[in-house]
Amino acid sequence: MPLIIDAGYATHAGPRERNEDFVGMVTPAEPELSSKGLIAAVADGVSGSEGGRQASEYTVRGLLADYYATPETWPVTQALDKVIKAINSWVQKQGSSRRELAGMATTLTSVVLRGRFYYFAHVGDSRLYLLRDGRLSRLTTDHVWDRPEMQHVLTRAVGLDSRLAIDHGMGPLQEGDVFLLATDGVWATMSEYDLCHHLSHLLGGDADASAVGTALVENAVRAGTKDNCSALVLRVATLPDENLRDAVSGSRRLPVPPKLKPGQLIDHLEVEEAIHASQATLLYRVVDRHSGRKLVLKTLHPDRADDPAERSAFAHEEWLAKRVVARFFPQVIAAEDRNWLYYLTTWHEGDTLQQRLDAGLHFTAPEAIAIGTRLIRAIGALHRRSILHRDIKPANVHLGADGELRVLDFGVAQSGLEQEDAVDAPQAGTPSFLAPEQFNGEPPSRRTDLYAAGVTLYLVLTRHYPYGEIEPFQRPKFGNPVPPSRYRPDIPLWLENVLMKAVARDPQDRYETAEEFELALERGASNPTPRRTAGMPLAKRDPAMLWRAVASMSIVLNLLLLYLIVVR
């Protein structure tokens, strides 16, 4: 579903001979609508100057054109800031170099609606209002002198000074939101109650945006306004699904909470205990005071609060977690009126595989097979959503008291769902579970996730790693994996063959898909996986044949020696 907006405007010269206001809007098609959004702006040229109209028109036209020429990698606020300041330099230069344009300046109020957020840039005394849930809020501040007799004199305007300070803001969008951009000829003649009354006709379906804009301007003229009157009205009809760009933008506006202690409150959530702490993130078990429900709260470590890369990665993690709606994963819970940077997931009683291993629990082969089958199904669910987990290990596999297996932590997960989602970090994850090719800079793949799952099952059964434990920053050399039967002679041969294929050094020798791996575990001894022999020493793959070969060579050599003796 795309972003759909009902828009309309009206402008009138009022009692003046010339209309120095200028109104403009761009509603692009895809892909610009998703990447850059739609933009609307009003400007009120400074009266008493020949350049007032030129300043307002040039500023609005320049902003609408140049905004879409900025790089897509720039945040919206950065793009607006760069464009408006460039326009200010040109307007200020024209006003100072051309006598007939002396004092050339204008107010400017603009808003960008992109995805599920709005962004605005403002200078001067034109205004931006938001009507939401029947309540009208003014989002901008007038840049005028504080003294009553000087409130019509601007302290900031485009072209007024070579240096321009621009007010910026942003916030989430909701369906039904109504925005009003108006010059002082409109808002100065009407109370906020009257503005709200006119805009409310949009919500009731009594009028469209064009009719409301016209009604506002006509009302201002009838009220005896002494200035030009312009009103631009936008109503949000439908919102698109949240994309990664929106999630990253939203993460920038929220502060990171300090370290929390049991009993403390964050919004309406009470902290029960700290669950886990890493260098980048913190996890807490919390209780929602509204519902009494136990949840998991994940947030950035306060030391990473000012790191844009960490904020983006955290937003990316939350965005991915929202998209894996399946029983194999904790589910993200919507956090309403969130005032801090965090996200919530369901909390489940139970332990991770690593916790059970650390507690000394030993798993039988049937138990490991059951765990492996469910783990591979979870990985398959991720792969069907074009998501690579990249950190499958016992610490991220949770065995719930409800009998469900859940995969945790999407901190280094990677998705092919968006172009900006690419991650140039092939070794992200835990070293002992990284596939051999990743140490050579090869990118992660489905096979690397399945390799990590194979190492996890190998470790669960044997408490050893197939290639030995690998320390961080170590550059390992991979030989042949140690057969798990060396540590667990009771492991069935068919299961050993499955694990050896899963952790093969060459990615081409491993399982290609999760479905193939799952089938190998499920069919078990009834249709066993053949033993991979390529590259394996003869002494390991068939010791009896080795000794028969040695005996045959010995006989041949003895016969040859006997022949030489007889000939002499």
N, C-alpha and C positions, 0 to 999 in steps of 0.2 A: 504494500500500500504506500503510495507516494505522499509527500506533504502536499495537502490541498488547502489553499487559502482563498477566502472571499475578500476581494479588495475593491476599494472605491475611494474617490477623492473629489474635492470641490475647491475652487479658489475664486476669490472676488477682490476687485480693487478697493471695495468699500467707498468711502468718500473721496479717495485720492484719484488723481488723474491717471496715474500709472501704477500697475501692479508690480511690486518689486519682490514678491514672493515667487518661489519656484518649487514645484513638486515633481518627483520622479520615482519610478519603480521599475525593477527588472525581475521578471519571473522566468528563469531559464528552463530549458528542457533538460532531460538527463543526458550525460552524467553530471553536468554542472549543478543541477538542482541538489544532488546528493553531496557533491564535493565542496561546493561554494555556497549553496543556499540561495534564497531570494533576498533582495535588498530594496529598501524603500527609504526615501529621504525627503525632508522639507528644509527650505532655507528662506530666510527673511533678510533681503538686502538692506543695509543700513540706509535709512531715509536721509534726504538732504544731500545725497551724493549722486552725481551722474552715473557713477559706477555701481550703484546698489544693485540694479537689475542684472548687470553683467556679472557681478560677483556671485549672486545667488545662482544664476543659471549655469555659469561655468563650474561652480563648485559641485552642484548636484550632478550635472552631466559628466564631469570628470570623475567623480566618485563612482558613479554607476558603471562607467566604462573601464576605469583602471582597476577597480576591485577584482574584476574577473580576469585581469591580466597578471595578478600576483600568483606566485607559486602555490600549488595546492598543499605543499608541506607547511606553509605558514599558518599559524593559528589565526582565527578570524580577527581577533583584536589587534594582532600585529599587522595584518593586511590593511585594516581600516586606518590604523595609526600612520603607517608609512604613506598611504595614498593621500590622506587628508593633510599631512604635514607638507608633502610635495605640492599640493594644490595651494596651501597657505603661502608658500614661498613665491609661487607665481603671482597670486593675487596681490600680495604685499609689494612685490616688485613693480607690478603695473601701477598700483596706486601711488607709489613714491616717484615713479619716473615719468608719468603722464599727467600733466596738469589738469586736464579735463576729467581725470579719474581719481583725483585726490580724495583720500578717505575711503577708497573702495574697500568694502568689507561686508561680511554677511554672517548671520547665525547659521548653524547646521545641526540638525538632529537626524540621525540615521539609525535604522535597525536592520539586522540580518536575521532571518529565520532559517536555520539549517538543522535538519534532522529533528531532534527533540529538544533543542535549545534555542534561545534567542540571545543576541549580542547587540549592544548599541554603542554608538560613539556620539558625543554631544559637545557643542560649544555654543554659548550665547543664551538667548532666552526663549527660543522655540522649545517645545516640550514634548516628552513621550509619556503617555499614560498606558496602564495595563488594567483592564477590567477582568477580574477572575472571581468566580463564585459570587457574583453580585457586589463585589467590593472593588472600588476604583483606587489605584495607587499611582502616584507620580514617581517615575523612575529617574527623572533628571532634576538637576538643580540649576536655577537661573544664575547666570554669570553677570550680575549687575551690582551697582554700589549699594551698600547697606542703608544709606541715609534715605529717608522717605522721599525727599524731593529729587533724589538722584536715581531712583529705581528704574528709570527708563534708559539710563546710560550704561552701556555694556562695558564690562571689564575684560571680557574675552570675546573674540570673534575671528573668523577666518579672514586674514588680510590685515588685521589690526596691528600685529606685531610680527617681527621676524621669527620669534619663538612662540610656539603655540602649545598650550597645555590642554589636552583633550580628556574629557571624562569618558571612561569605559565601564561597561557592566555586562553581566550575563546572567542567565537563569534558565531553569527548565521550562519547557512548554507543556501545556495541557490542552486537550481538545476543548474548544469553546472559548479559549482565550481571545480577547479583543484588544488590539493595540490602536492607540490614537496618536498620531503625530500632528501637532497643531502649532501655528504661529501665534504670537501674542494678540493678534487681532481677533482670534477666536477665544482663547482661554481667559483673556483679561475681561471679557464682557459676560462671562458665565461662571457660576459657581460650580464646584466639583459635583454637587448634587445634580445640577442640570446636565452636566456632561455625562454623568453616570446614567441619568434617565434616558437620554438620547441613545447612548451606546447599548443600553439594555434591550432596545427594540431588535437588535441583531440576534440576541439570545432567544427571544421569544418567537423569532421567525416573522415578525411583523414587517420587517424591511430588510433590504440587502445593504451591503457596505456603501454602495454609491448613494443610495437614498439617505443613509444616515449622515454621510459626509456633507451632502447638500443641505440637509436640515440643520446641521451645526453652523455652516457658513451663513445660511439665510437667517438663522436666529441671531447670530452676531451682528449682521447688518441691521436687522430690526431693532436690536438693543442699542444702536447708535455707536458702533465701534468707530474709532477715529483712525484705523489703520487697515492695511490689506488683511484679508482673511483667507487662510488656507487650512484644510483639514484632510488628512489621509487616514483611512480606516482599514484595518486588517482583522479578519476573523479566522482563527485556525479551525478548519472544518475536520480534517483528519491528520493524524500523525503517522510517520513511517515507523517501522521497527527500529530500535536503537542499533546503531552501527558502532564499530570500534572507534571511529573518529569522535563520535559523540561521547563515548565513554571516557576517552582520554581528555576531552575538553571539560567534562564534568569533574574529573579528578583534580583539575587544576584549581578549582574554585573552593575546595573544601580543605580545612586545616587538618593536619595529622594530630590525633589525640596523644597526650603524654602517656607514659607507662601507667597502666591501671593496676589497682590493688583490689582484692576481694572486698565487696561492700560498696565500692564506688559506683556512681551512676554515669552513664554516657547516653544522652538523650533519655529514653524511657527504659534503658537496659541496665540491669544490675549485674555487676561482675561477680561471678562465683569463684573462679580460679583461673590462673594462667595455665594454658594447656601446653604451649610450645613457644619457643623463641629461637629465631634464627638471626643472622646478621641483617636481613632485610625486612622481615615481617614478624608479627606477634599474633598469637592466637589465644583467645579467652573463651571460657564457657560462661555464658550470660543467661539471665532470665528476663524475658519480656514481661514487664510489670503489667502491661495491658491484658495479656493473654495467659500469663503464668507459664509460658512455653520455654523450654530450655533450647538455646541456640548456640552456635559457634560464631564468634565475631573475629574477623581477620582484618588486620590493619598494618600499615607500614610502621617500621621502627622509627621512633622520633629522630634518630640520627640521620635518616634518609629523607626527612620531610622536604628538604630543599633540593633534592636531586630530581630533575625533570625526567631522566631516564627511568628511575625507580618508580616514579608516579605513573609514567606511561605503562611500564611493565605490570604494575599493580592493576591499573584499569583494564589492561588486556587480559589479565588473569580472571578478573571478575566477569568480563564480557564473555570469555570462553565458558566459564563455569555456569553461566546462565543458559548456555546452549546445549548442555549435555543433560537433557531431561530424560533420565532413565533410572532404573532401580539400582544400577551399579555405581551411582555417584551421590554424594550429599547434594541436596537441592538448595539453590539460592532462594532466600526469602526476601521479598521486597521490603526495603527499609524506608518507611514514609517519614517525611520531614527530617531527613538526615542532615545533621549539622557538622559532622566530622567525616573524615575519609576512612571508611571501612565498608565491609559487606558482610552479610549474615548468611549462614547455611544451617541446614538441619543438623541437630546433634543426635548421635546414636550411641547407646551403651555398647561397650565391647572393647576390643584391643586390636592393635595392629599386629601383623605377623611378627614384626621385629620385637614388639613387647613380649609376645609369647615365646619367641626364641630366647630373649634375654632372661625370661623367667625359668628357663631350663626345660621347656616343653619339647618333647620329641614327637615328630609326626610319622605315622605309618605311611606306607606307600599308597594305600587307598585314600587316606586323608589328603595327602599331597596331590593325588590325581584329581580329587573333588575340588580342591582349592585352585589348582591349575586350570581346570576346565572353566570355572566361573571367572577367573582372572582373564583368560583369553577371550571369553565372551565380552567382558567389559572393554578390553582393548579393541576388539572388533567394532563395538558400538562407537568408540571414538573415531576409528579409522573411517567408518561409514559417514561420519560428519566432517571428514577431512581434517581431523585433529590428530597430531602426534603428541603423546604425553611427555616423552623424553626423560622421565625420571621414575620409571617403574622399578620398585624395590620393596622389600618387606615393610619398611617404615611407612610406605604410602599405600599399603594394602590393609584395609580395615575389615576385621571379622566381627560383625555386629551380633549382639545378643539376640536379635530377631532372626538370625540365621542367614542374613544377607552379607555378601562380600561387596565392599565399596572401594573404589580407587580414589585416593585423596590427592590434593595439591597439584594445581595447574600453573604453578609459578614459572616454569620454564617451558610450558606447552607451546606448541606452534601450530598455526592453522593456515590453510591455503584459502581461507574464505575472503581475505582482503589483501590487496597488494602491499599495504603498509604494514602487514602482519609479519613480513619476512624477518627472520632473526639470523644474524651472522655470527652464530656461536655454536659451532658443531659439537663442542665438548660440554655444553650445558648438561648438567646432570651429576650423577655420582660415579666417580672413576671406575670402581669395580664392576659397575653394571653397563658401562659404555662398550659398544661393539668395537672390535679392533680397528675397523676402517675409520672410525671417528677420531682416533688419535693421529691419523694422517690427513685430517682436515676435510674428510668426506662429510657431506651434509647428512642430517638425520633422515630416516625413512621408516616405513612400516616395519621393515626387517630389523631395524635397530630397536624398536619397541619390543618386538617379539624376542629378540636376543636377550633383552633385559628381563623379560618374563621367564625365559629359560634359565637364566642365572638365578633368578629368585627361587624357582622350584628346585634347582640344584642345591642352593644354599639351605632351603627348608629341609631337604632330605639329608644332606651330608654335613651341614655347618661348615662347608668349605666352598671356595670359588673354583670354577673349572680351570682358570689360568692363574690362580693365586690372587691374593688381595692386592689391589693397586692403590697406592697412596696419591693424594692430590699432587699435581705438578710432576708426577713420575711419567717417564716416557717408556712404557713397557714394550717388551718384545714377546710376541705371541708365538708359541710353538703349537703343539697339539693339546687339546683339552684332556684333563685326567678323567678317565671313566669314573662315574660316580660309584660303581661297584667296588672300587678300591677302598672307599670309606664305608660303604653299606653293602656288604655281600648279599643281603636279602632283597635288594632291588631287582625286580624282574628284568630279564634281558630286553624285552620289548620297550619297557619304560626307559631303560638306559639308552636305547637307540633313539628314542624320541628326544631325550635331553641332549644327547650328543649332536643331533641334527639341529636342535634349537640354538645351541651355543657354538656352532661351527665357525671356524676362523674366517672362511670365505663366505661373504653374504649370499652368493649364488647357491651355496650348499644348504642354506637354512630354509625355513618355511617362508613361502612368499606372502601368504595371507593368514590372518587370524583364524579364518574358517578351516584352512588346511591344518593348522596346528591343533585346533580344537578337535577335528575329526581324528587325528592321530592319537589323541588322548582318550577319546571316547571309544574307538574301536578296539584299543588295547591289544590283548593277546589273541583276539579272534582274527585279526588281520594286521599283524605287527609291521612296524616300520622296519625296512631292511637296514642293516648296519652300513653306515657310510665307511668305505674303505679307501677312497682316493686320498693320497697323501699320508696315509697312516702306515707306520713301519710294519713289516711282515711279522715281526716278533709279537706285536700287539694284536694285529687283526687275526693271525692264525699261527700260534706258537708250534703246533704239531707239524704243520707244513714246513716251518722253518727247519725243524730238526730232521725231517725227512729229506729236505734239500741238502742239509749239511752231510747227512749219511750218504746220500747218493754221490755227492762230490768227492767224499772221502774214498768211496769204492772206486770211482773213476780214476782218481789220482794213484791209488794203490795198484790198479791194473796197469796204468801207464808206467809206473816205476818197475813193475815186474817184467813188462815187455822190454824195457831198456836193458835190464840186467840179463835177460835171456839172449838178446841180440848180441851183446858183447861176448 
